[in-house]
């Protein structure tokens, strides 16, 4: 699976990424350069600098990953979107399975 999440800064994202990889809930985490997010929150239009995170995990650990990510995340309602990878290099997909429990 590929899981998308955003964070207020790269320091927070890196700390949470380290935890998720160490706990084998994610095999790989990529953190992007800062971007601007525009969204509505509590009736207001917000413009915030954030970093995007992509996590790779097996479907078997997604539920545990989601629970842990929400527990660690500083936002009240964090972005958490997951998509199933329907194809990929078999060796890479095996590596993801081998590195998540």
Secondary structure per residue as TSV (DSSP state, phi and psi in degrees):
chain	resnum	aa	ss	phi	psi
A	1	X	-	360.0	155.5
A	2	X	E	-117.2	125.6
A	3	X	E	-115.2	132.8
A	4	X	E	-109.9	138.8
A	5	X	E	-153.5	151.5
A	6	X	E	-121.3	155.6
A	7	X	E	-136.8	158.5
A	8	X	S	-70.1	-24.2
A	9	X	-	-161.2	163.4
A	10	X	H	-70.6	-28.9
A	11	X	H	-62.4	-47.7
A	12	X	H	-63.9	-45.1
A	13	X	H	-61.1	-43.5
A	14	X	H	-64.7	-41.6
A	15	X	H	-62.6	-43.6
A	16	X	H	-70.4	-38.5
A	17	X	H	-60.0	-45.0
A	18	X	H	-56.6	-44.8
A	19	X	H	-62.9	-45.7
A	20	X	H	-67.4	-36.8
A	21	X	H	-72.0	-43.0
A	22	X	H	-59.4	-40.1
A	23	X	T	-82.4	3.9
A	24	X	T	58.4	33.8
A	25	X	S	-91.7	-21.7
A	26	X	-	-133.4	138.4
A	27	X	S	-83.5	-33.5
A	28	X	E	-150.1	141.6
A	29	X	E	-131.9	130.7
A	30	X	E	-115.8	134.3
A	31	X	E	-119.7	127.0
A	32	X	-	-85.9	171.5
A	33	X	-	-68.5	160.6
A	34	X	-	-56.3	145.3
A	35	X	E	-136.9	169.9
A	36	X	E	-106.0	125.5
A	37	X	E	-103.9	135.3
A	38	X	E	-119.4	123.8
A	39	X	E	-156.8	166.2
A	40	X	E	-100.5	130.2
A	41	X	E	-140.4	122.0
A	42	X	T	52.4	44.1
A	43	X	T	81.5	-1.8
A	44	X	E	-112.1	146.1
A	45	X	E	-84.8	124.5
A	46	X	E	-113.8	145.2
A	47	X	E	-125.0	112.8
A	48	X	E	-131.2	144.4
A	49	X	E	-80.6	128.5
A	50	X	E	-142.1	168.0
A	51	X	E	-117.1	145.3
A	52	X	E	-97.5	145.7
A	53	X	E	-124.9	136.5
A	54	X	E	-117.1	127.1
A	55	X	E	-116.4	142.3
A	56	X	E	-111.5	128.6
A	57	X	-	-149.0	165.4
A	58	X	-	-83.3	153.8
A	59	X	G	-60.0	-29.2
A	60	X	G	-63.9	-26.9
A	61	X	G	-106.1	1.1
A	62	X	H	-55.5	-46.6
A	63	X	H	-58.3	-45.9
A	64	X	H	-65.8	-39.3
A	65	X	H	-61.3	-47.4
A	66	X	H	-60.8	-44.7
A	67	X	H	-61.9	-43.9
A	68	X	H	-68.2	-40.8
A	69	X	H	-62.6	-44.5
A	70	X	H	-64.2	-38.9
A	71	X	H	-65.9	-34.5
A	72	X	H	-87.5	-21.7
A	73	X	-	-72.5	140.1
A	74	X	S	-78.1	-15.8
A	75	X	S	-81.7	148.8
A	76	X	S	-63.7	-41.9
A	77	X	S	-131.1	88.6
A	78	X	-	-72.7	150.0
A	79	X	-	-64.4	129.8
A	80	X	-	-149.6	102.2
A	81	X	E	-125.2	134.0
A	82	X	E	-126.9	138.9
A	83	X	E	-127.3	146.5
A	84	X	-	-84.9	131.3
A	85	X	-	-79.5	113.5
A	86	X	-	-86.6	-14.7
A	87	X	-	-154.5	159.1
A	88	X	-	172.5	171.1
A	89	X	-	-60.3	118.9
A	90	X	H	-52.2	-40.9
A	91	X	H	-63.5	-36.6
A	92	X	H	-70.0	-42.6
A	93	X	H	-63.4	-38.3
A	94	X	H	-64.3	-39.2
A	95	X	H	-61.7	-41.5
A	96	X	H	-61.0	-47.1
A	97	X	H	-60.7	-40.3
A	98	X	H	-69.1	-22.6
A	99	X	T	-108.6	12.8
A	100	X	-	-129.8	144.2
A	101	X	-	-114.3	360.0
